[in-house]
Amino acid sequence: MPLVCDSPHSGTHYPDDFDHAVELAALRRSEDTHVEALWSGVPLVGGSLIAATFPRSYIDPNRLESDIDVAMLDGPWPHRASPSPRCIEQGNGLVWRLTPEFLPIYARRLSVGEVERRIQHYWRPYRQVVDDQLRRVAERFGGWWHLNLHSMPSNAYERLGLKARCVADVVLGDLDGSTCAPEFLDVVAAAFKLRGYTVSVNDPYKGQDLIRSSGQPANNRHSLQIETNRALYMDEQTRERNAHFITLKRDIDHVLRDVSAFVQACLVH
């Protein structure tokens, strides 16, 4: 089945060399905690599921390798640096400078060597695994259907500096229609709505580098980001699963069956 799913931000193993100055609890608020467990049914429908074990605050596999704020470093960066506005303004580039609450993560400058090691041992291997799996299914099936899996805080609009309002249960992002065929987005949206969940599209999240680099719908390569409201399945302070986790996981299993049936139909046609 050419269904490839990846969870780049659900890692909870904090490397020993992180050397962060902020409390761990503040860093953990950026995790997509338990997302890999919510979507653990992917292999049961014939798809593949890839999940990072390291936290995004250490290095973010959903950012460009060049998205670096060189002001964080203790020496000249010998590689290409093209920091995004989000990297500079919010401190959330390839290597995070600030928590989502704008708390400084470090009480020091990072060495060039340690950032290079993070790229070599974490960012590149994750991206390589995703790329390799997409290439394998494309060679066999002529394309892919890729789901990039995330969770979002229940106060997502406020966290993004936008006017406060209720966020949907599920936000689908296709970078304004550029990374997948509308039929793929529609079948995922319908599958969630059928189970009683509210769905918004590209509001407030449109997607980031993993779907940007993987989504080529004209070449039958479809990438869609899925954000799930954390309040649906966990305590956002303690990160513990709540009583509704099992229900949401069961419903996602049903969503996956609908997605699988859609992909199979695409292969037939």
Buried (B, 14 or more C-beta within 10 A) or exposed (E): BBBBBBBBBBBBEBBEEBEBEBEEEBBBBBBBBBBBBBBBBBBEBEBBBBBBEBBBBBBBBBBBBBBBBEEBBEEEBEEEBEBBEBBBEBBBBBBBBBBBEEBEBBEEEBEBEBBEBBBEEBBBBBBEBBBEBBEBBBEEBEBBBBBBBBBBBBBBBEBBEEEEEEBBBBBBBBBEEBBBBEEBBEBBBEBBEEBEBEBBBBBBBBBBBBBBBBBBBEEBBBBBBBBBBBBBBBEBEEBEBBEEBEEBBEBBBBBBBBBBEBBBEBEEE
